[in-house]
Amino acid sequence: MNTFLLSLPAILGIVGFVIYYILKKSVTEDPVVKRIIEKLKFDEPNFASRWEGLNSAQKEEILKQDNELRDKLAAQDRFILDKALTNQFRTNIFVYTLCALLLITGIYLFLKPKPLQIDNIQIQNTDVNAQDLVVDIDPITVTWTSSGVDEEVYVVLENIDTGKQTKKIRSQASDGTIQFDSNIYTNYDKILSNRFPNGSNRIRAIIYGTSQSFKSKPFNVKVGVKIICYETLPNKLNFNAIIDQTIVSNFHFSPKITLFEDEHFNGQKMFEASSYQSEPIIIIDSPKKYMTTNLVFSVNPRDIVNEKTYRTDIESLRDAIKALQK
């Protein structure tokens, strides 16, 4: 649609020229000029024979250049004829100039660089296992499509409820993507205000160009919870749920772990916490019997929580089991 509008002046110029060229009338069709010509035919029989069979352009040429013929006209008729010829010339110049200007303007608008336009701004989870759900413990990828001039842009994330923004990240409009790395200490430069488990923050991406900015629709970014483990000798595994490196007391879960006696998954045994707690404990009987390379662990939260909103630090779990085996 924009391309059509930009080319519209050129189209009007061409169409206008063609229509005017087809419909324009010769000066000889003017009623006053026709009266002068009829008078000449009556007064000069030879003129009538010369006049017949000529096209419009030839007739106009005779009226302009044949001085002998013009001398035979009365002064008033000659004045009228000259004025008619002059008016037609001026009309032609005006129409041709206007059409040329429209054509040139259309070509200029069509060929000149179009201003930057950014559309389809999306916020996605960089984690391929949770792309349909944006969680703040995972890196966030902002994508967009651009057209027009390729220029330097700056991308930020904004908390819609508080107005706080991250630091601007520089990119090129043609790149179409940029990543905000998650940081457990800064929360995307501390723009996330809701820090409760299973909560969310309304975030949008803003892309700043040279002369204008472009905003995405709001996206809900879920609060992520990380599950860590540490040991208590001789046989306890202690678990904590943390948000922003802070232990939270309102995330209750009853973890389960299945261990195996060898790497071929023989001699399996499941251990679980006794109840739902914010800091549950699993007691491992004879921890030295089991391998740490193969294990199955589930968080088992008490409340209905999307499993993609929490992550388990498996390495801390393995390290805790190894510590119990010493």
N, C-alpha and C positions, 0 to 999 in steps of 0.2 A: 504493500500500500504506500509506504514512504517513498519507494522508488518511483511509483507512478506519479505521486504528487510533485516530486522533484523534477521529473521530466515533462510535467504538464505545460509549462511555458513554451518549451520547444515544440510540443505537439500543437498548441494553439497557434504559434507562429506559422508553422507549415500549413495547417488547415486553413487559417485565415488568408494566407497568400493564395492558396489554390482556389478558395471560394471567390475571393475578389477578382482573381484573374479570369475565372469562368463567367462571373456575373457582371463584371464591369462593362459599361456601355461606352461606345465611341462618342466623341464630342459631336459627331455628325448626327447623333440621335437626339440631341438637345432640340426641343421645339423651336426655340428662337433661331438657332443655327440652321435648322431645316427650312425655316421661312426664308432666310437669306439665300440659301442654296436654290430654292425653288424660284426665287426672283432672278438669280443669275441664269438659271436654265431658260427662263422666259426671255431675258434680255440678250443672252448670248447662246444662240443655237449650237455653236461649236462646243461650248462648255458641256452641254447635255450629253453629247456623244462621247466626250472624254471621260465624263463622270461615271457613265454606266459601265459595269463590269469590274470596277475597282473594289478592293477590299477596304476595310475600315482604316487600316494603317496607311494605305496609299492615299485615301481620301484626306486623312489628316495631314499628310505630307504636302499635298497640293495646297491646302488651305494655309499652311505655314510658309511654304517656300515659293509659291508661284506669285511673284511680284506683279506680273502683268495682270493676273486675275484680281489681285488685291487692289490694284489701282482703279479697277472698274467698280469697286464697291463704294457706296456712300460712306462718308466719314463715320457716321453713327454705326453703320453695319460693321465697318472694319473694327471699331472699338469693341463692339459686342463680341465679334468673332475672336479678337485677341484675348479678351477677358475670359471667354469660355475655354480657350486653349490653355491659358495660364492657370486657370482653376483646376483643369484636369491634370496638368503637370504637377501642381502642388499636391493634389490629392494622391497621385501616384507616389510621389516622394514620401508623403506622410505614411501611407499604407506600407510601402516597401520598408521604410525605416522601422516602423513599429514591428512588423513581422520579423525583421532582422534582429531587433533588440530582444524580442521574445525568444527567438531561436538561440541567440548567444547566451541569454540568461539561463535558459533551460539546460544548455550544454554545460555551463559553468556550475550550476547547482548539482547537476548529475555527476560531474567529474570531481568536484571539490571534495576533500576529505570530510567524511561524516563525523559528527561528534561522538564521543565514547558513549556506548549504551551497554549496560550490564543487566542481565536477566537471569532468572532461574538460580538464585543464590540458595544453596543447600548446606545444611550442617549435618555431617555424618560421623558415626563412630569409626575410628581408624581400625579398631579391632574387628577382624573379619568374622569373628564368632558372635559379634553383637552389633552388626551394622544397622539393624532395625531399631536399636535402642541406644540413645546417646547417654553415656555414663561419664561422670566427671573424673573418674580415676583412669580413664583411657584418653589417649590423644584425640583431639577433635580435628576433623578435616573440613574445611570450607571449600566448596566448589561453586563455579559460576560459568556462564557463557557470556562472551563479549562480542561486540561488533563496533565498527567505526574505527576511529583513531586508536592505535595501541599506545597507551601511555602508562607512566608509573602510577600505581595506586597504593593505598594503605588500607589494610584490613584490620578490623578490631572485632572483638566480641563484647556485647553490651548486655548487662542485666536489665531487663525491661522494667522491673519493679523498683530498682534503686537508681538506675541511670549510670551506674559505674561501668567503666570500660577498661579493657585490657590495654596494654601498650600496643601501639600501632606496629604492624609488621609490613614491611615494604615488599612489593611484588610488581610484576607487569600484568596489565589487564589480560594479555594473551595467554598467560600461564594457566589461568582457569582453576587453580587449586592452591591451597596453602594449609599448613598444619600448625595447630596450637598444641604444643606438648603439655601433657598433664604434669603437674608438679605438686607433690604432696604438701609442700610448704606454702605455696602461693595461690593455689586454686584459681588458675588462670588470672594471675595478678590480683587475687582476692576479690573477685567480683561476685562470687557465689555466696549468697546470704543464707539460704536454707541449708542447714547442715544436719538434718535429722534423717535417720535411716528411712528408706522408702519414700523420702520427699523428693522434690525437684525444684529447679530454678528455671524461670522463663528467660531464655537467651535468644538474641538475634545477632546476626553478623551484619556489619556495616562496612561498605567498601567506599573509600573516599577517593574520588578522582580529582583532576585539576580544578574543575569548576562546579562539580556537583557530587552528591553522594547517593549511594544505592543501598537499600535496606532489604534484608530477608524477612520472611514471615517469622513469627515466634516459634521457637523450638523448646520443648521440655527436656532439660538435661537432668537426668536422675542422679541422686546422691549415691555415690558408691561406697561400699563398706569392704574393708580388707580384714581377713581373718589371719591372725598370726598365732604361733604356738611356741611355748617354751616348756622346759622340763622341770620337774621337782623330784629329786631322788627320794626313794629308789625307783618308783614306777609310775609317776603321774605325768600326764600331758595336760598342761594348762592352756586354755584358749582365750583370746581376747578379740573383740571386734573393735576396729579402730577407724576413725574418720579424721583425716588431716593429722595423723600421728597422735591422735588423742583417743584414749579408750572411752567407748560409749557404753552407757549402762542401760540403754533402752533398745538394744538389739538382743533378743533372747533366742538362743539356739541350743540344740542338743546334738552335737556332732557324732558321727559314726566313722570308724576306721576299720578296714579289713586288711590284715597282714598275712603274709605267706612265709612258710619256713624255708622255701628255696625259690630259685629264680624260675622254676617251672610251674609256679602257682600251686604247689602241693602244701598240705598242712595249713589250710587257711583258717583264720579265726577272726570273728568280728568283735570289736570292742565299742562301747558307746557310753555317752554321759548318762548319768542317772536321771536327769531332769532338764527342763529348759531353764537356762540361766544366762546371765549376761557374761559370766566368766566360768563357763563349764569346765569340768575336769573329766578326763578319761583315765582309768587305771589299767595299765598294761601288765598282765601277768607274765612273768618270765620274759622280759623284753629281749633278752639275748637270743632267744629262739628264732627271731624273725628277721627277714631281710628288709632293708630299707629301700631297695631299688624298685620293688613292686609293691604297690599299695593302692587301696581304693578308699577315698575319703569323701564324705558328704557333710555339708554344713547343717542341713535339716533345721531351718529357722522355724520359730513358732508361728509367726504371722505369715500371711500370704505375701511373699516377696518374690519378684522376678529373679530367677537365679542368675541372670546376667548382670544384676546390680551389685553382686558381691564377688570377691576374688579371694582365693586361699593362697597364702604364701607357702607353697608346698616345700620349698627349701627349708624354711624354718621348722616345718613339721618333721622332715627327715633329720635335720640336725638335732632336734629334741630327742628323737628315738635313738639316734646314735649316742647321744649323751647318756641315756639310760642304760645303754649296753656296756658302758665302760666299767 
